């Protein structure tokens, strides 16, 4: 079994609002669950603004809202029942791309330019050994998607036209993968880029036999790799990454088959991912994703539970026992999390 096919699906109780204890001298954080009308397990969310949010998940399900979650519109993708969507990248209410995972031709990228009314398949993998895990955009036109190793190296496809077409990239500049090393397609954040200030910069995380972070500063032509300081194992490694800026980043993960109380669930970097330092006060359990709130060192992590760090990921404190699979924040600070059984929730600070 390809380990990257396993979703990190966390059950969430169907309360309207869930809140945790306040941290000393910090805001109180809580989740407000939105009524989606879906039972899909959501593994990816893209927050464009306070009003525009897209989410993707099981059974080829894509939802989006243009009114901050008051109403959700469902898209019907081609061959939807056979698609397991694990990443979505949106730029506005009309334009989005969704990544489906799986071996061979189950790995696809689909694009909408009309608010989800229609979808066009813009990439279908033809390499039997490939398995695409996640994608990210460097700017409005340039993006990357990463696959588990093929012939000993991670494989990347790239777009230079906003996702309308994708091309397989040479692997000359990609370091060799270790035997038993792969990426995890559980949150849409195993491959990330900074929001500002570092054209061509991206990084992706791995797990399995080795837990590492690969990074590029030239839009994927060349990559460097370093140890992530996170847990390793068949179901362990880096599940999600987040940039605060081009130099400061966080890696989160753990072991999704032993999620509670395990070490090696978070690490930080202050040199663009070249070196990583384990968190001094780790999350209570594995985290599938994390996102920085704009303009500071505070970030929210989701996974087994919901956690907050106010020092850039060095230390963590739980603020709610409920868990989610994915999180994303807009540039203005609107944050949403995605979870199982159709659950999408907005973050409230008070």
Secondary structure, 3 states (H helix, E strand, C coil): CCHHHCCCCCCCCCCCEEECCCCCCCCCEEEEEECCCCCCCEEEEEECCCCCEEEEEHHHEEEEECCCCCCCEEEECCCHHHCCEEEEEECCCCCEEEEECCEHHHCEEEEECCCCCCCEEEEECCCCCCEEEEEEECCCCCEEEEEEEECCEEEEEEECCCCCCCEECCCCCCCCCCCCEECCCCCCCCEECCCCCCCCCEEEECEECCCEEEEECCCCCCCEEEECCCCCEEEEEEEEEEECCCCCEEEEEEECCCCECCCCCEEEECCCCCCCEECCECCCECEEEEEECCCCCCEEEEECCEEEECCCCCECEEEECCCCCEEEECCCCCEEEECCCCCEEEEEEC
